[in-house]
Amino acid sequence: MRFPHRFLGIALLIGVAGVATVRAEDYSLTFVFGPGFAATARQGARAAASASRHWFATTNTTVELRRAGSLDARRIDAKMAPKEMEQVFTEAALEARAADPAAFLASLDAAAQAAALRSGTRVLIAVLNSPPLSSDMESTIKHLVGLCQANAVRVVVLDIVEPGAKSAPSSLELLPKNTGGAWVTQAGNLETNLLAVTQTAKAEAPPQAAATPPAPAAAGSPAPLAAEAAQNEIPVHARFI
């Protein structure tokens, strides 16, 4: 009857290893919608919903939604129907399109701090049309860069422009540039860039530390196994006739 128990032990070890693999590959996507235009807001919402559905279907992912002017977050349910999920993103994008840039940065800061507390690969996605920023707001962006760098949070900015048009320079470019993220100008390219960013993050992740070997026994002291054997020794008395 030893074989079934041994087989069960091996199965349990395989199960634990499988759980460890899933946990090691967790992803966290946080979408923050900011100021923009109605048309680009809808494009960004559709791109965000499409990317979320892809990540839900292929990985163990947490998706969170935030909008400019609000510090509250909404967790997106993986079981949402496609139309419902897109509607949720669209409503958030349209509500945020007239937001003040300072309110957007405050929401982005809150999202970065929340992402820093999660495990796995964390990606912060800002969806907006970059507005002009004051010097004070540029200081806030530098603070965000430091926060994201310190916690390995990568930032992707989706700043949608018309095909063939050039995007105006923006201080927000510091975020993807200094965090290993991406600057995206076409909604259709969001998913591809997210995939590239997450693959790079996974490749650059530091290897897990190996288990520390036990310290060697001091000279003159009994070996651990010998000491254990001595504790478990059963006295035997022999009689000679």
N, C-alpha and C positions, 0 to 999 in steps of 0.2 A: 504493500500500500504506500510505499515511499514515493513511487514515481508520480502519482497524481498530485501529491503535495509539492513535489519539486516542480512539476509543470505549472501548478498554480502560482508558485513563487515567481517563476520566470514571467508569467503573464502579468502579474502585478508590477514587476519591474518595468516591463514594456509599457504598461499603462502610465506609470509615473513618468517615464521618459517622454511619452507623448504629450502629457500635460505640460511638462517643462518646455518642450519645443513650442507649443502654442503660446505659452506665456512669453517666451523669448521673442516671439514675432508679433506681439501686440502693436497696434498702430492707434494713434489718436489724431483725428483731424478736427480742427476748430475753424469754422467759417465766421468771419466778421464782416458784415456788410456796412459800407460807408457811403458818403455822398456820391451822387452821380446823376445820370439821366435815366428816364423811364425805360428807354429801349435797351440801354446797356445793362440796367438793373435786371431786366428780364433775362437777358442773355447770360449774365453771371449766375442768376438763380438756376437756370436750366443746367448750366455747366456744373454747378455745385451739386445738384441733385443727381446728375449722371455719374459724377465721380464717387459720390457716396454709395450709390447702388453697386457700383463696381467693387468698391472696397468691402462692402458688406458681403458680397457674393464670393469673394476670393480670399479674404483674410479675417482675422479676429480684430475688429476695428470698433473704436468708439468715435461717434460723430457728434459734435456739439455745434450749436448755432447761436450766434450773437449778432446784435445790430447796434449801430452807432447810437449813442445817447442812452443806452441801457447797460447796466452792469449785470443783468440777469442772463442766464444761459438756458438754452433748451436742448435737451438730449434728443437726438433723432432716433426713432425706433427702427430697427432693421426690418421689422415686419410691415412697415407702412407700404401701402400701395403706391406705385410709381407716380400716379397723378396727385395723390395726397401729399407725398413728399415734395414734389415740385411746387405745389401750391404753398406749402409752408415756407420754402425758401423764397418764393416770389413775394409773398407778403412781407417777409423780413427785409428783402431788398428794396421794395417800394417804400416801406416806412422809413428806411434809413437814407434814402437818396437826397433828402433836403436837410440832413443833419449838419450841425456845425463841425468843422474839422477837429476842433479841440475835443468835442464829445466823442468823435470817432477814435481819437488817440487814447482817450480814457478807457473806452471799451476794449481797445486793442491791448492796452496795458493789463487790464483785468484778465483778459483771455490768456495772455502770456504767463501771468502768475499762476493761473489755474492749470495751464498745460505743464508748467514746471513741476507740479506735484504728481504728475502721472508717470507711469512707467512705459517702457517701450519707445518706439519712434514717434516723436511729437512733431506735427506740422501745423503751423498757423497760417491760414489763408485769408488775406485781406482782399475783398472784392469792392472796387470803387472806381471812380474817375478822379485821379489825383488832383486835389484842389491846391491853390497856392498856400504855402505855410509860412507863418511868421517865424522869427528867430527863436522865440520861446518854444514853439512847436518843434523846431529842428532840434532843440536841446532835449525835448521829450523823446524824439526818435533815437537820439544817441543813447539815451537811458535805456530804451527798449532794446537796442542792439546789444548793450552790455548784459541785460537781463536774459535775453535769448541765448547769447553765447555761453553764459555761465551755466545754463541749464540744458544745453544741447537741443533747443527748440528751433526748428528751421522755419523760415518765413517765406511764403509764396505770395506775391502780389499780382492780382489779376486786374490790370488797368486797361480796360477795353478801349480800343481806338478803331476808327474806320479802316477797313482793309486798304493798304497802300499808304496810309497816313503815318506820320511819325509821332510818337508819344512825346509830350513835353517833358523836359528834365524835372525830376522830382526828388526831394530829399528822402522820400520813402524808398528809393532805390538802395539806400544804405542797408536796409533791413535784409533783403534777400542776398545782397552782395556779401555781407559779413556774417551770415548765418548758414551758408550752404544751401540757400533756397533758390528761387527762380523769379524772374520778372516776366510776366506773361501779358501779351497785348491782344490776344485773340481767345475768345471763350472756348473755341473748339480745341485749343492746344492745352487747356488746363490739365486734363487727365494725363496726357503724355508727360507733361512737366512734373506732375505730382509723382508719377511712377519713377521718373529719373531721380528725383530728390530723395524718395524713400529708399531706392536701391543704393544710392550713394551713402545715405545715412547708415544703412545696414552694413555696408562694406567697411565703413570707417569706425564702426562701433568697436570699442576695446574688447579684447577677448576676456572671457570670464577667468578670474583668478583661480589657479590650481589650488587644490587642498593642501594645507601646510602639513608636511610630513612630521611625524612625532619626533620629539627631541631624543637623541641617543641617550642611553642610560649612562649615568656617571660611573667612572672607573671604580671598581670594587663593590658596586651595588648589584644585587641580583637582577637579571633580565626580567621584564614584565611578565613574559610567559612562564618563566621559572617561578616567579612569585605567585602567580595565579595557580600554577600546578601545586605549589606547596600548600596554598589555602584549601585546595580541593582534595588533598591527599587523604586517603582512607587508611588508618593504621591496621597492620596485619600482624598477628601473633602466630608464630610457628612453633610446633612442639616436635621434638625429635625423639623417636622411640628406638 
